[in-house]
Amino acid sequence: MVRLSRSGEHALPLPPARMLTRAQAAAYLGLGATAPIPVAPKRLRPGKQGLRYDVRQLDAYLDALEEGENRESDEEVLAGLFHGKGARPRR
């Protein structure tokens, strides 16, 4: 987006938004609209509409995924399966 000056000339482009709405943050992370966002929002204004997600925290989360910090080890996954963590109840 580019701002126009009063004379109608092009001014400097606007910087990208740092604080995103929930829908924007989900799209930024490549998640569905109803998926939980793994970063805590900041409250900029009272009410639910005042919650915003910081792009820097979203980037840090994505960087940690690349480094494997947020992933469970094979042993943790197997231990969770054998101890009922995440198991579906039988019908």
C-alpha positions in Angstrom: 0.0 0.0 0.0 1.3 3.4 -1.0 0.3 6.7 0.6 -0.4 9.7 -1.6 0.7 13.1 -0.5 -1.6 16.0 -0.5 -0.2 17.0 -3.9 -1.1 13.6 -5.3 2.5 12.4 -5.5 3.5 9.0 -4.3 5.0 9.1 -0.8 6.9 6.3 1.0 5.2 2.9 1.1 3.6 1.9 4.4 5.6 -0.7 6.4 4.0 -4.1 6.8 1.8 -4.5 9.9 3.6 -5.9 12.9 0.4 -6.8 14.9 -2.0 -9.1 13.2 -5.6 -10.1 13.9 -6.3 -13.8 14.7 -7.4 -14.5 11.1 -4.3 -12.8 9.7 -2.0 -14.7 12.2 -3.6 -18.0 11.2 -3.1 -17.2 7.5 0.5 -16.1 8.2 1.3 -19.4 9.9 -0.5 -21.4 7.2 -3.2 -22.6 9.6 -6.9 -22.9 9.2 -9.1 -20.1 10.5 -10.2 -22.2 13.5 -6.9 -23.8 14.4 -5.3 -22.8 17.7 -2.5 -20.2 17.4 0.6 -21.3 19.3 1.6 -17.8 20.3 -0.2 -15.7 23.0 -1.9 -12.6 21.8 -1.3 -9.1 23.2 -4.2 -6.9 24.2 -4.0 -3.5 22.5 -7.6 -2.5 23.3 -10.3 -3.7 25.7 -12.4 -6.6 24.4 -11.8 -9.6 22.2 -11.3 -7.4 19.1 -8.3 -5.7 20.8 -6.2 -8.9 20.7 -3.3 -8.9 18.2 -0.5 -11.3 17.4 3.0 -10.0 17.1 4.7 -11.0 13.8 8.1 -11.3 15.6 6.7 -13.9 18.0 5.1 -15.8 15.1 8.4 -15.7 13.3 10.2 -17.0 16.4 7.7 -19.9 16.6 8.3 -20.7 12.9 12.1 -20.5 13.3 11.9 -22.9 16.3 10.0 -25.4 14.2 12.8 -25.4 11.6 15.3 -26.1 14.4 13.2 -28.8 15.8 12.7 -27.2 19.3 9.0 -27.6 19.3 8.9 -31.2 18.1 8.7 -34.2 20.3 11.4 -36.8 20.1 10.6 -40.3 18.9 10.8 -41.6 22.4 8.3 -38.9 23.7 5.9 -39.8 20.9 6.1 -43.5 21.7 5.8 -42.9 25.4 2.7 -40.8 24.8 1.1 -43.6 22.7 1.8 -46.3 25.3 0.6 -44.1 28.2 -2.6 -43.0 26.6 -1.5 -39.4 25.8 -3.6 -38.3 22.8 -5.3 -41.6 22.5 -8.9 -41.6 21.3 -11.5 -43.1 23.6 -13.0 -46.4 22.4 -16.7 -46.5 21.7 
